[in-house]
Amino acid sequence: MAATNAAPSSIFSLFVLFSLISTAFTSMHGLNHDPLILQQVVSSNDHDDLLMMTAEHQFSAFKKEYGKTYPTLEEDDYRFGVFISNLRQARRNRIQDPTAIHGVTKFSDLTSSEFRNQYLLLDQNIQLPKNLKKAPILPTEDLPETYDWREYDAVTEVKDQGECGCCWAFAAIATLETAHFMSKSNLVEQSEQQLVDCSDDGECGCCWAFAAIATLETWHFLSKSNLIKLVIEPDEDQIAANLVNYSTIAVQINGAMMKTYKGGVACPDECSNVLNHGVTLVGYGSDRHWII
């Protein structure tokens, strides 16, 4: 189905957008019980002589590439130890997730707790409104083999949330931007910071908000701190059908392995039902992978 033949009403687009984000929140559990998070803190007893031989050089290159500096020698030594732990974790992730590329990233000097607190969603007891209705079931027989909203110039550039667990705002806004494009044939960057500022709870405003949207030109993101009516069934074929027919879709994933992820198709051997990172689906591939 061509994108130009699938323009939804603006109201329906917003309903789908907000319902998906809220549905994702209700799936969250205590992160301390997430097996993938726990894997990030288990020390390795692997024979890693080669890793240790190259670790100091890699750490120096890491600090240079990402402009990392530490106030004291003690802090530098501590971060080097964390860096080594993350090298080991990247190696384990390559074994568990062989179709993806895992290695040194800008997060490689962060502990799992720091990464979780700064970039992932914390445990929140958010409940869906009781007046939710299920979205209409869409036909799935004639879905294209592949689909990518980027090919229609309907998605803005990937943005950096900074050190704030407000990924939900970026996922929601990215979906709204595409819905606006579908309605007005005009791609306009919207403001994540406006959602963050209007949040009622949480540090740096990093929780859910029901509010209007300001354009990026009038409300820039600073890296700090009507309602839902429809919800899409958690069925992959229905998700794909909504993606093709309406807009990009805001969803949640488990972000534990994202600390070492560099590229490729992430398909780890072990999955977790703990959802702690908001992303936006922009398409899917012929080998049944989602594009985020």
MARGU-863057 format. One record per residue: x, y, z of N, C-alpha, C in turn; residue in three letters. Coordinates in nm, 3 decimals. Layout:
BEGIN
X, Y, Z, X, Y, Z, X, Y, Z, ala
...
END
This chain:
BEGIN
0.084, -0.119, 0.000, 0.000, 0.000, 0.000, 0.087, 0.124, 0.000, met
0.063, 0.213, -0.090, 0.145, 0.333, -0.098, 0.111, 0.426, 0.016, ala
0.212, 0.500, 0.061, 0.191, 0.589, 0.175, 0.092, 0.699, 0.141, ala
0.091, 0.743, 0.015, 0.005, 0.853, -0.022, -0.142, 0.815, -0.025, thr
-0.172, 0.685, -0.023, -0.311, 0.641, -0.026, -0.362, 0.601, 0.112, asn
-0.283, 0.630, 0.216, -0.319, 0.578, 0.348, -0.329, 0.686, 0.453, ala
-0.368, 0.807, 0.416, -0.371, 0.917, 0.512, -0.485, 0.899, 0.610, ala
-0.457, 0.888, 0.741, -0.562, 0.875, 0.841, -0.608, 1.011, 0.887, pro
-0.715, 1.016, 0.962, -0.753, 1.142, 1.025, -0.652, 1.174, 1.133, ser
-0.633, 1.305, 1.159, -0.535, 1.346, 1.260, -0.574, 1.291, 1.397, ser
-0.706, 1.289, 1.425, -0.750, 1.242, 1.557, -0.714, 1.096, 1.576, ile
-0.740, 1.013, 1.473, -0.710, 0.870, 1.486, -0.562, 0.848, 1.503, phe
-0.480, 0.926, 1.431, -0.335, 0.912, 1.444, -0.291, 0.938, 1.587, ser
-0.348, 1.043, 1.648, -0.310, 1.076, 1.785, -0.357, 0.968, 1.881, leu
-0.479, 0.914, 1.857, -0.527, 0.807, 1.944, -0.433, 0.689, 1.940, phe
-0.393, 0.647, 1.820, -0.302, 0.533, 1.805, -0.170, 0.562, 1.873, val
-0.118, 0.683, 1.853, 0.010, 0.723, 1.911, 0.008, 0.710, 2.062, leu
-0.086, 0.776, 2.128, -0.086, 0.779, 2.272, -0.123, 0.644, 2.332, phe
-0.211, 0.569, 2.266, -0.249, 0.439, 2.320, -0.133, 0.343, 2.320, ser
-0.049, 0.347, 2.217, 0.065, 0.255, 2.211, 0.166, 0.285, 2.320, leu
0.194, 0.413, 2.342, 0.288, 0.449, 2.448, 0.234, 0.403, 2.584, ile
0.108, 0.431, 2.611, 0.052, 0.394, 2.741, 0.044, 0.243, 2.757, ser
0.009, 0.171, 2.650, 0.007, 0.025, 2.656, 0.143, -0.030, 2.692, thr
0.245, 0.030, 2.633, 0.381, -0.016, 2.662, 0.415, 0.003, 2.808, ala
0.371, 0.117, 2.868, 0.403, 0.143, 3.007, 0.345, 0.037, 3.100, phe
0.227, -0.013, 3.069, 0.164, -0.109, 3.159, 0.234, -0.242, 3.159, thr
0.323, -0.267, 3.062, 0.394, -0.394, 3.056, 0.520, -0.394, 3.142, ser
0.551, -0.277, 3.201, 0.676, -0.266, 3.275, 0.665, -0.333, 3.412, met
0.775, -0.392, 3.457, 0.784, -0.452, 3.589, 0.907, -0.393, 3.656, his
0.937, -0.440, 3.777, 1.057, -0.393, 3.845, 1.181, -0.428, 3.767, gly
1.265, -0.329, 3.737, 1.381, -0.355, 3.654, 1.485, -0.440, 3.724, leu
1.480, -0.441, 3.855, 1.578, -0.523, 3.926, 1.559, -0.671, 3.899, asn
1.443, -0.710, 3.844, 1.416, -0.851, 3.816, 1.433, -0.883, 3.669, his
1.483, -0.791, 3.592, 1.502, -0.812, 3.449, 1.625, -0.899, 3.427, asp
1.611, -1.017, 3.368, 1.728, -1.104, 3.349, 1.834, -1.044, 3.258, pro
1.792, -0.963, 3.160, 1.891, -0.902, 3.072, 1.969, -0.793, 3.144, leu
1.902, -0.718, 3.233, 1.973, -0.620, 3.315, 2.071, -0.691, 3.406, ile
2.026, -0.800, 3.468, 2.114, -0.873, 3.561, 2.236, -0.927, 3.489, leu
2.221, -0.965, 3.363, 2.336, -1.015, 3.287, 2.444, -0.908, 3.274, gln
2.404, -0.782, 3.276, 2.500, -0.676, 3.254, 2.593, -0.656, 3.374, gln
2.554, -0.708, 3.491, 2.635, -0.686, 3.610, 2.709, -0.810, 3.657, val
2.684, -0.921, 3.595, 2.754, -1.044, 3.633, 2.897, -1.038, 3.581, val
2.994, -1.054, 3.671, 3.133, -1.048, 3.630, 3.169, -1.170, 3.546, ser
3.269, -1.153, 3.459, 3.307, -1.260, 3.367, 3.431, -1.331, 3.418, ser
3.428, -1.464, 3.406, 3.545, -1.545, 3.438, 3.611, -1.598, 3.312, asn
3.576, -1.537, 3.198, 3.631, -1.582, 3.071, 3.782, -1.562, 3.070, asp
3.849, -1.642, 2.988, 3.992, -1.623, 2.967, 4.008, -1.509, 2.868, his
4.045, -1.392, 2.918, 4.045, -1.273, 2.834, 4.181, -1.204, 2.833, asp
4.285, -1.282, 2.818, 4.418, -1.223, 2.813, 4.430, -1.122, 2.699, asp
4.376, -1.156, 2.582, 4.384, -1.066, 2.468, 4.307, -0.938, 2.495, leu
4.191, -0.952, 2.558, 4.113, -0.833, 2.591, 4.192, -0.740, 2.682, leu
4.256, -0.795, 2.784, 4.332, -0.713, 2.877, 4.452, -0.649, 2.811, met
4.510, -0.717, 2.714, 4.626, -0.661, 2.644, 4.589, -0.538, 2.563, met
4.466, -0.533, 2.513, 4.425, -0.421, 2.427, 4.335, -0.322, 2.498, thr
4.295, -0.351, 2.621, 4.195, -0.268, 2.690, 4.242, -0.125, 2.711, ala
4.368, -0.107, 2.751, 4.417, 0.028, 2.778, 4.419, 0.113, 2.651, glu
4.462, 0.052, 2.541, 4.461, 0.124, 2.414, 4.318, 0.159, 2.372, his
4.226, 0.063, 2.388, 4.087, 0.089, 2.352, 4.026, 0.198, 2.439, gln
4.062, 0.200, 2.567, 4.009, 0.302, 2.658, 4.059, 0.440, 2.619, phe
4.185, 0.450, 2.582, 4.240, 0.579, 2.537, 4.169, 0.626, 2.411, ser
4.147, 0.533, 2.317, 4.077, 0.568, 2.194, 3.933, 0.607, 2.222, ala
3.871, 0.539, 2.317, 3.733, 0.569, 2.356, 3.723, 0.711, 2.413, phe
3.814, 0.746, 2.502, 3.809, 0.879, 2.563, 3.832, 0.988, 2.458, lys
3.920, 0.962, 2.363, 3.947, 1.059, 2.258, 3.827, 1.075, 2.166, lys
3.767, 0.964, 2.126, 3.655, 0.969, 2.031, 3.533, 1.039, 2.090, glu
3.505, 1.015, 2.218, 3.384, 1.069, 2.278, 3.410, 1.188, 2.371, tyr
3.533, 1.238, 2.372, 3.566, 1.356, 2.452, 3.548, 1.334, 2.601, gly
3.583, 1.216, 2.649, 3.564, 1.182, 2.790, 3.683, 1.229, 2.874, lys
3.654, 1.299, 2.981, 3.756, 1.337, 3.079, 3.700, 1.311, 3.218, thr
3.789, 1.283, 3.312, 3.747, 1.252, 3.448, 3.824, 1.342, 3.544, tyr
3.759, 1.387, 3.654, 3.819, 1.489, 3.740, 3.942, 1.444, 3.817, pro
3.954, 1.315, 3.846, 4.067, 1.266, 3.925, 4.123, 1.139, 3.862, thr
4.245, 1.106, 3.902, 4.307, 0.982, 3.857, 4.229, 0.862, 3.909, leu
4.176, 0.876, 4.031, 4.098, 0.766, 4.088, 3.972, 0.740, 4.006, glu
3.907, 0.846, 3.961, 3.788, 0.829, 3.878, 3.824, 0.768, 3.743, glu
3.937, 0.810, 3.688, 3.983, 0.753, 3.562, 4.007, 0.603, 3.576, asp
4.072, 0.565, 3.686, 4.097, 0.422, 3.710, 3.966, 0.346, 3.727, asp
3.872, 0.406, 3.798, 3.743, 0.340, 3.819, 3.671, 0.320, 3.686, tyr
3.670, 0.424, 3.602, 3.601, 0.415, 3.473, 3.671, 0.315, 3.381, arg
3.801, 0.301, 3.395, 3.873, 0.201, 3.317, 3.826, 0.061, 3.356, phe
3.805, 0.039, 3.486, 3.753, -0.090, 3.531, 3.613, -0.117, 3.477, gly
3.529, -0.013, 3.476, 3.395, -0.027, 3.420, 3.403, -0.056, 3.271, val
3.495, 0.012, 3.203, 3.515, -0.007, 3.059, 3.552, -0.152, 3.028, phe
3.641, -0.210, 3.109, 3.680, -0.350, 3.088, 3.559, -0.442, 3.107, ile
3.479, -0.415, 3.209, 3.358, -0.496, 3.230, 3.265, -0.488, 3.110, ser
3.255, -0.370, 3.050, 3.168, -0.354, 2.934, 3.226, -0.419, 2.809, asn
3.359, -0.426, 2.799, 3.420, -0.501, 2.689, 3.383, -0.649, 2.700, leu
3.389, -0.701, 2.821, 3.350, -0.841, 2.843, 3.202, -0.861, 2.810, arg
3.120, -0.763, 2.851, 2.977, -0.775, 2.823, 2.950, -0.770, 2.674, gln
3.021, -0.685, 2.602, 3.004, -0.677, 2.457, 3.040, -0.810, 2.391, ala
3.144, -0.874, 2.443, 3.183, -1.004, 2.389, 3.075, -1.108, 2.414, arg
3.017, -1.108, 2.533, 2.908, -1.202, 2.561, 2.785, -1.171, 2.476, arg
2.758, -1.043, 2.456, 2.643, -1.006, 2.374, 2.661, -1.048, 2.229, asn
2.784, -1.047, 2.180, 2.808, -1.092, 2.043, 2.775, -1.241, 2.028, arg
2.798, -1.317, 2.135, 2.765, -1.459, 2.132, 2.614, -1.480, 2.140, ile
2.548, -1.405, 2.228, 2.404, -1.420, 2.247, 2.323, -1.355, 2.135, gln
2.382, -1.260, 2.065, 2.310, -1.182, 1.964, 2.396, -1.172, 1.838, asp
2.420, -1.284, 1.770, 2.522, -1.290, 1.663, 2.487, -1.211, 1.538, pro
2.360, -1.174, 1.517, 2.325, -1.099, 1.396, 2.342, -0.949, 1.415, thr
2.378, -0.907, 1.536, 2.403, -0.766, 1.564, 2.551, -0.743, 1.588, ala
2.591, -0.617, 1.584, 2.729, -0.577, 1.612, 2.733, -0.516, 1.751, ile
2.814, -0.573, 1.839, 2.829, -0.521, 1.975, 2.976, -0.486, 1.999, his
2.999, -0.374, 2.067, 3.135, -0.333, 2.093, 3.138, -0.207, 2.178, gly
3.240, -0.125, 2.157, 3.258, -0.002, 2.233, 3.161, 0.104, 2.181, val
3.086, 0.165, 2.273, 2.994, 0.273, 2.240, 3.019, 0.390, 2.335, thr
2.944, 0.496, 2.320, 2.962, 0.611, 2.409, 2.918, 0.580, 2.553, lys
2.853, 0.466, 2.573, 2.809, 0.426, 2.706, 2.907, 0.332, 2.775, phe
3.023, 0.309, 2.717, 3.112, 0.203, 2.765, 3.182, 0.234, 2.896, ser
3.167, 0.354, 2.949, 3.224, 0.383, 3.081, 3.115, 0.393, 3.187, asp
2.994, 0.348, 3.154, 2.883, 0.353, 3.249, 2.855, 0.214, 3.304, leu
2.826, 0.208, 3.434, 2.779, 0.083, 3.491, 2.637, 0.056, 3.440, thr
2.589, -0.065, 3.458, 2.454, -0.098, 3.415, 2.350, -0.014, 3.489, ser
2.377, 0.013, 3.617, 2.285, 0.095, 3.695, 2.282, 0.238, 3.642, ser
2.398, 0.293, 3.610, 2.404, 0.429, 3.556, 2.335, 0.438, 3.421, glu
2.359, 0.339, 3.335, 2.295, 0.338, 3.203, 2.144, 0.330, 3.216, phe
2.098, 0.244, 3.306, 1.954, 0.228, 3.326, 1.892, 0.357, 3.378, arg
1.955, 0.420, 3.478, 1.898, 0.539, 3.539, 1.901, 0.660, 3.447, asn
2.002, 0.669, 3.362, 2.018, 0.786, 3.277, 1.944, 0.776, 3.144, gln
1.926, 0.654, 3.093, 1.875, 0.641, 2.956, 1.749, 0.555, 2.943, tyr
1.720, 0.471, 3.040, 1.604, 0.384, 3.029, 1.492, 0.433, 3.118, leu
1.374, 0.378, 3.100, 1.259, 0.415, 3.180, 1.264, 0.344, 3.314, leu
1.231, 0.417, 3.418, 1.226, 0.358, 3.551, 1.089, 0.295, 3.573, leu
1.080, 0.216, 3.678, 0.954, 0.148, 3.709, 0.849, 0.250, 3.750, asp
0.737, 0.251, 3.679, 0.629, 0.342, 3.712, 0.497, 0.265, 3.709, gln
0.415, 0.285, 3.809, 0.287, 0.214, 3.819, 0.178, 0.294, 3.749, asn
0.189, 0.299, 3.616, 0.091, 0.372, 3.536, -0.013, 0.274, 3.483, ile
-0.140, 0.307, 3.502, -0.249, 0.221, 3.457, -0.321, 0.286, 3.340, gln
-0.368, 0.203, 3.247, -0.445, 0.254, 3.134, -0.583, 0.300, 3.180, leu
-0.636, 0.404, 3.117, -0.774, 0.445, 3.146, -0.871, 0.330, 3.118, pro
-0.980, 0.325, 3.193, -1.075, 0.215, 3.180, -1.163, 0.226, 3.056, lys
-1.167, 0.344, 2.991, -1.256, 0.363, 2.877, -1.189, 0.334, 2.744, asn
-1.080, 0.258, 2.746, -1.012, 0.225, 2.622, -1.096, 0.131, 2.536, leu
-1.086, 0.150, 2.406, -1.149, 0.060, 2.310, -1.042, 0.003, 2.218, lys
-1.064, -0.117, 2.171, -0.969, -0.178, 2.079, -0.980, -0.114, 1.942, lys
-0.865, -0.092, 1.879, -0.865, -0.038, 1.743, -0.924, -0.140, 1.647, ala
-0.985, -0.095, 1.538, -1.040, -0.189, 1.439, -0.933, -0.284, 1.387, pro
-0.970, -0.409, 1.364, -0.878, -0.507, 1.307, -0.862, -0.478, 1.159, ile
-0.738, -0.467, 1.114, -0.709, -0.435, 0.975, -0.677, -0.562, 0.897, leu
-0.707, -0.564, 0.767, -0.668, -0.679, 0.684, -0.516, -0.685, 0.672, pro
-0.462, -0.805, 0.670, -0.317, -0.822, 0.665, -0.271, -0.906, 0.546, thr
-0.364, -0.949, 0.461, -0.327, -1.042, 0.353, -0.237, -0.977, 0.248, glu
-0.256, -0.849, 0.220, -0.185, -0.784, 0.110, -0.077, -0.687, 0.158, asp
-0.024, -0.709, 0.276, 0.083, -0.622, 0.324, 0.207, -0.638, 0.237, leu
0.279, -0.529, 0.209, 0.402, -0.541, 0.131, 0.507, -0.622, 0.206, pro
0.599, -0.681, 0.132, 0.702, -0.764, 0.193, 0.794, -0.681, 0.282, glu
0.820, -0.558, 0.241, 0.901, -0.465, 0.321, 0.831, -0.330, 0.321, thr
0.862, -0.250, 0.423, 0.806, -0.115, 0.429, 0.899, -0.029, 0.513, tyr
0.916, 0.096, 0.472, 1.006, 0.187, 0.543, 0.958, 0.329, 0.520, asp
0.911, 0.393, 0.626, 0.862, 0.530, 0.614, 0.971, 0.628, 0.575, trp
1.095, 0.595, 0.597, 1.204, 0.685, 0.557, 1.209, 0.704, 0.407, arg
1.165, 0.604, 0.332, 1.165, 0.614, 0.187, 1.067, 0.719, 0.136, glu
0.972, 0.760, 0.220, 0.874, 0.862, 0.183, 0.908, 0.997, 0.245, tyr
1.030, 1.009, 0.301, 1.072, 1.133, 0.368, 0.971, 1.175, 0.474, asp
0.919, 1.077, 0.546, 0.816, 1.103, 0.646, 0.868, 1.093, 0.788, ala
1.000, 1.081, 0.804, 1.061, 1.064, 0.936, 1.175, 1.164, 0.950, val
1.181, 1.233, 1.063, 1.290, 1.326, 1.087, 1.417, 1.250, 1.128, thr
1.528, 1.323, 1.138, 1.654, 1.261, 1.175, 1.648, 1.204, 1.317, glu
1.728, 1.100, 1.341, 1.738, 1.042, 1.475, 1.794, 1.147, 1.570, val
1.734, 1.158, 1.689, 1.776, 1.258, 1.787, 1.836, 1.191, 1.910, lys
1.910, 1.268, 1.987, 1.977, 1.218, 2.107, 1.901, 1.269, 2.229, asp
1.853, 1.178, 2.313, 1.777, 1.218, 2.430, 1.864, 1.276, 2.540, gln
1.996, 1.264, 2.530, 2.083, 1.312, 2.636, 2.071, 1.224, 2.760, gly
2.118, 1.273, 2.872, 2.120, 1.193, 2.995, 1.990, 1.211, 3.072, glu
1.882, 1.175, 3.009, 1.751, 1.186, 3.071, 1.666, 1.071, 3.020, cys
1.601, 1.001, 3.109, 1.521, 0.886, 3.068, 1.388, 0.925, 3.008, gly
1.392, 1.011, 2.907, 1.269, 1.061, 2.845, 1.253, 1.004, 2.705, cys
1.297, 0.881, 2.686, 1.283, 0.817, 2.555, 1.138, 0.812, 2.511, cys
1.046, 0.803, 2.608, 0.903, 0.802, 2.575, 0.863, 0.925, 2.495, trp
0.920, 1.041, 2.530, 0.886, 1.165, 2.460, 0.937, 1.162, 2.317, ala
1.057, 1.110, 2.297, 1.114, 1.103, 2.162, 1.035, 1.005, 2.076, phe
0.993, 0.892, 2.135, 0.915, 0.795, 2.059, 0.779, 0.853, 2.021, ala
0.715, 0.921, 2.116, 0.583, 0.979, 2.089, 0.592, 1.089, 1.984, ala
0.690, 1.177, 1.998, 0.702, 1.290, 1.906, 0.737, 1.241, 1.766, ile
0.825, 1.143, 1.754, 0.861, 1.091, 1.622, 0.738, 1.037, 1.550, ala
0.650, 0.970, 1.625, 0.527, 0.919, 1.565, 0.433, 1.032, 1.527, thr
0.423, 1.132, 1.611, 0.338, 1.247, 1.581, 0.388, 1.322, 1.457, leu
0.519, 1.332, 1.442, 0.574, 1.400, 1.324, 0.531, 1.332, 1.195, glu
0.533, 1.199, 1.194, 0.489, 1.127, 1.075, 0.339, 1.141, 1.054, thr
0.261, 1.137, 1.163, 0.116, 1.155, 1.151, 0.085, 1.294, 1.095, ala
0.159, 1.394, 1.138, 0.141, 1.530, 1.084, 0.175, 1.534, 0.936, his
0.281, 1.463, 0.898, 0.319, 1.455, 0.757, 0.207, 1.392, 0.675, phe
0.147, 1.286, 0.728, 0.039, 1.219, 0.656, -0.081, 1.311, 0.638, met
-0.108, 1.393, 0.738, -0.225, 1.480, 0.734, -0.201, 1.606, 0.652, ser
-0.081, 1.664, 0.661, -0.054, 1.794, 0.600, 0.047, 1.789, 0.486, lys
0.104, 1.671, 0.458, 0.207, 1.657, 0.354, 0.325, 1.750, 0.381, ser
0.356, 1.767, 0.508, 0.463, 1.857, 0.548, 0.530, 1.801, 0.672, asn
0.659, 1.768, 0.662, 0.733, 1.711, 0.776, 0.789, 1.824, 0.861, leu
0.740, 1.835, 0.984, 0.780, 1.943, 1.075, 0.834, 1.880, 1.203, val
0.953, 1.923, 1.246, 1.008, 1.875, 1.373, 0.928, 1.932, 1.489, glu
0.888, 1.844, 1.580, 0.814, 1.886, 1.698, 0.907, 1.880, 1.820, gln
0.857, 1.927, 1.933, 0.942, 1.945, 2.051, 0.920, 1.838, 2.157, ser
1.023, 1.755, 2.180, 1.020, 1.661, 2.291, 1.023, 1.733, 2.425, glu
1.096, 1.844, 2.430, 1.111, 1.916, 2.556, 0.976, 1.965, 2.609, gln
0.884, 1.997, 2.519, 0.754, 2.044, 2.563, 0.679, 1.936, 2.640, gln
0.688, 1.812, 2.592, 0.626, 1.702, 2.667, 0.694, 1.683, 2.802, leu
0.827, 1.689, 2.802, 0.902, 1.670, 2.927, 0.866, 1.779, 3.027, val
0.859, 1.903, 2.982, 0.827, 2.015, 3.071, 0.687, 2.004, 3.129, asp
0.595, 1.945, 3.054, 0.456, 1.936, 3.099, 0.428, 1.812, 3.182, cys
0.528, 1.731, 3.207, 0.508, 1.612, 3.288, 0.488, 1.651, 3.434, ser
0.408, 1.574, 3.504, 0.375, 1.607, 3.643, 0.473, 1.547, 3.743, asp
0.533, 1.431, 3.709, 0.613, 1.358, 3.806, 0.747, 1.319, 3.747, asp
0.837, 1.277, 3.835, 0.963, 1.220, 3.789, 1.072, 1.323, 3.775, gly
1.194, 1.280, 3.797, 1.309, 1.367, 3.782, 1.323, 1.410, 3.637, glu
1.357, 1.536, 3.617, 1.371, 1.602, 3.487, 1.247, 1.582, 3.402, cys
1.132, 1.568, 3.470, 1.007, 1.556, 3.398, 0.994, 1.431, 3.316, gly
1.065, 1.326, 3.352, 1.069, 1.208, 3.265, 0.958, 1.111, 3.298, cys
0.836, 1.149, 3.269, 0.723, 1.059, 3.283, 0.619, 1.097, 3.179, cys
0.503, 1.033, 3.182, 0.404, 1.057, 3.078, 0.332, 1.189, 3.098, trp
0.290, 1.252, 2.988, 0.217, 1.378, 2.995, 0.107, 1.378, 2.889, ala
-0.006, 1.440, 2.921, -0.112, 1.461, 2.824, -0.117, 1.612, 2.799, phe
-0.065, 1.656, 2.687, -0.056, 1.799, 2.662, -0.046, 1.826, 2.514, ala
-0.058, 1.952, 2.479, -0.044, 1.992, 2.339, 0.103, 1.990, 2.301, ala
0.132, 2.003, 2.171, 0.267, 1.990, 2.120, 0.312, 2.123, 2.060, ile
0.431, 2.167, 2.097, 0.490, 2.287, 2.037, 0.590, 2.244, 1.931, ala
0.610, 2.327, 1.830, 0.709, 2.294, 1.729, 0.849, 2.312, 1.785, thr
0.946, 2.247, 1.723, 1.084, 2.253, 1.770, 1.136, 2.395, 1.770, leu
1.090, 2.479, 1.676, 1.139, 2.616, 1.666, 1.104, 2.698, 1.789, glu
0.994, 2.663, 1.856, 0.950, 2.743, 1.970, 0.980, 2.679, 2.104, thr
1.026, 2.555, 2.104, 1.050, 2.486, 2.232, 1.160, 2.384, 2.211, trp
1.285, 2.426, 2.224, 1.399, 2.339, 2.195, 1.419, 2.239, 2.308, his
1.469, 2.121, 2.272, 1.498, 2.018, 2.372, 1.629, 2.051, 2.443, phe
1.626, 2.051, 2.577, 1.742, 2.092, 2.656, 1.810, 1.977, 2.728, leu
1.763, 1.856, 2.713, 1.818, 1.738, 2.780, 1.810, 1.752, 2.931, ser
1.698, 1.798, 2.985, 1.671, 1.805, 3.129, 1.519, 1.786, 3.148, lys
1.541, 1.806, 3.271, 1.406, 1.791, 3.296, 1.297, 1.898, 3.261, ser
-0.997, 1.332, 2.314, -0.903, 1.401, 2.362, -0.819, 1.297, 2.399, asn
-0.797, 1.247, 2.530, -0.712, 1.145, 2.584, -0.725, 1.017, 2.504, leu
-0.662, 0.914, 2.552, -0.656, 0.787, 2.480, -0.795, 0.728, 2.459, ile
-0.820, 0.681, 2.339, -0.947, 0.616, 2.309, -0.928, 0.477, 2.249, lys
-0.821, 0.455, 2.176, -0.802, 0.329, 2.104, -0.669, 0.266, 2.140, leu
-0.664, 0.135, 2.137, -0.540, 0.063, 2.162, -0.527, -0.048, 2.059, val
-0.408, -0.063, 2.001, -0.382, -0.165, 1.900, -0.350, -0.297, 1.968, ile
-0.404, -0.404, 1.915, -0.375, -0.537, 1.967, -0.225, -0.566, 1.957, glu
-0.167, -0.634, 2.060, -0.024, -0.670, 2.055, 0.001, -0.788, 1.963, pro
-0.035, -0.771, 1.836, -0.020, -0.875, 1.735, 0.069, -0.818, 1.624, asp
0.175, -0.892, 1.587, 0.273, -0.836, 1.494, 0.212, -0.804, 1.358, glu
0.119, -0.886, 1.311, 0.056, -0.857, 1.182, -0.028, -0.730, 1.190, asp
-0.098, -0.710, 1.302, -0.177, -0.589, 1.317, -0.087, -0.466, 1.334, gln
0.024, -0.483, 1.402, 0.119, -0.373, 1.414, 0.171, -0.334, 1.277, ile
0.207, -0.434, 1.196, 0.256, -0.406, 1.060, 0.148, -0.339, 0.977, ala
0.023, -0.384, 0.989, -0.087, -0.325, 0.912, -0.109, -0.179, 0.950, ala
-0.105, -0.149, 1.079, -0.119, -0.011, 1.123, -0.001, 0.074, 1.079, asn
0.118, 0.015, 1.081, 0.237, 0.086, 1.035, 0.224, 0.126, 0.889, leu
0.180, 0.035, 0.805, 0.168, 0.061, 0.662, 0.052, 0.156, 0.632, val
-0.060, 0.138, 0.698, -0.180, 0.213, 0.664, -0.188, 0.351, 0.728, asn
-0.122, 0.370, 0.842, -0.144, 0.493, 0.915, -0.018, 0.575, 0.939, tyr
0.079, 0.519, 1.011, 0.190, 0.604, 1.054, 0.297, 0.517, 1.118, ser
0.409, 0.579, 1.153, 0.505, 0.513, 1.239, 0.439, 0.484, 1.374, thr
0.499, 0.396, 1.453, 0.435, 0.352, 1.577, 0.535, 0.359, 1.692, ile
0.493, 0.421, 1.802, 0.575, 0.427, 1.922, 0.555, 0.300, 2.003, ala
0.665, 0.233, 2.037, 0.659, 0.107, 2.112, 0.768, 0.107, 2.218, val
0.770, 0.002, 2.298, 0.877, -0.015, 2.395, 0.952, -0.145, 2.369, gln
1.079, -0.144, 2.405, 1.165, -0.261, 2.394, 1.242, -0.276, 2.524, ile
1.313, -0.387, 2.538, 1.409, -0.401, 2.647, 1.542, -0.345, 2.599, asn
1.594, -0.244, 2.669, 1.712, -0.174, 2.623, 1.842, -0.217, 2.686, gly
1.844, -0.329, 2.758, 1.965, -0.369, 2.831, 2.085, -0.384, 2.739, ala
2.065, -0.447, 2.622, 2.177, -0.472, 2.531, 2.213, -0.350, 2.447, met
2.135, -0.244, 2.456, 2.163, -0.126, 2.375, 2.291, -0.055, 2.420, met
2.336, -0.088, 2.540, 2.459, -0.025, 2.589, 2.579, -0.061, 2.503, lys
2.579, -0.180, 2.444, 2.692, -0.223, 2.361, 2.656, -0.234, 2.213, thr
2.530, -0.207, 2.178, 2.484, -0.225, 2.039, 2.541, -0.118, 1.947, tyr
2.593, -0.161, 1.832, 2.651, -0.069, 1.735, 2.582, -0.076, 1.598, lys
2.514, -0.185, 1.568, 2.447, -0.197, 1.440, 2.401, -0.339, 1.415, gly
2.342, -0.361, 1.297, 2.294, -0.493, 1.261, 2.154, -0.520, 1.313, gly
2.110, -0.644, 1.297, 1.976, -0.686, 1.340, 1.986, -0.750, 1.478, val
1.928, -0.685, 1.577, 1.932, -0.736, 1.714, 1.828, -0.846, 1.731, ala
1.875, -0.965, 1.761, 1.785, -1.080, 1.782, 1.849, -1.172, 1.884, cys
1.855, -1.129, 2.011, 1.926, -1.208, 2.113, 1.860, -1.342, 2.138, pro
1.943, -1.438, 2.182, 1.893, -1.572, 2.212, 1.793, -1.569, 2.326, asp
1.813, -1.478, 2.421, 1.724, -1.468, 2.537, 1.654, -1.334, 2.536, glu
1.524, -1.336, 2.552, 1.445, -1.212, 2.554, 1.391, -1.189, 2.694, cys
1.353, -1.065, 2.720, 1.295, -1.029, 2.849, 1.160, -0.964, 2.827, ser
1.067, -0.985, 2.919, 0.938, -0.919, 2.908, 0.935, -0.786, 2.981, asn
1.050, -0.742, 3.031, 1.061, -0.610, 3.093, 1.087, -0.507, 2.984, val
0.998, -0.412, 2.970, 1.009, -0.309, 2.866, 1.050, -0.178, 2.930, leu
1.163, -0.122, 2.886, 1.218, -0.007, 2.956, 1.278, 0.099, 2.864, asn
1.250, 0.091, 2.734, 1.304, 0.192, 2.644, 1.205, 0.219, 2.531, his
1.169, 0.346, 2.513, 1.075, 0.384, 2.409, 1.146, 0.410, 2.278, gly
1.095, 0.351, 2.170, 1.151, 0.371, 2.036, 1.034, 0.386, 1.938, val
1.066, 0.415, 1.813, 0.964, 0.433, 1.710, 0.986, 0.334, 1.597, thr
0.884, 0.256, 1.566, 0.890, 0.167, 1.450, 0.867, 0.251, 1.325, leu
0.962, 0.245, 1.231, 0.947, 0.317, 1.105, 0.931, 0.223, 0.987, val
0.946, 0.091, 1.010, 0.932, -0.003, 0.900, 0.965, -0.144, 0.942, gly
0.969, -0.233, 0.844, 1.006, -0.372, 0.868, 1.072, -0.429, 0.744, tyr
1.150, -0.536, 0.762, 1.224, -0.597, 0.652, 1.165, -0.729, 0.609, gly
1.215, -0.781, 0.498, 1.162, -0.906, 0.443, 1.195, -1.027, 0.530, ser
1.299, -1.017, 0.612, 1.335, -1.128, 0.700, 1.275, -1.110, 0.840, asp
1.161, -1.042, 0.846, 1.083, -1.028, 0.969, 1.160, -0.957, 1.080, arg
1.222, -0.845, 1.048, 1.280, -0.761, 1.152, 1.216, -0.622, 1.144, his
1.208, -0.559, 1.259, 1.154, -0.424, 1.267, 1.265, -0.322, 1.250, trp
1.233, -0.209, 1.191, 1.328, -0.099, 1.175, 1.288, 0.010, 1.274, ile
1.379, 0.049, 1.362, 1.348, 0.151, 1.463, 1.441, 0.270, 1.448, ile
END
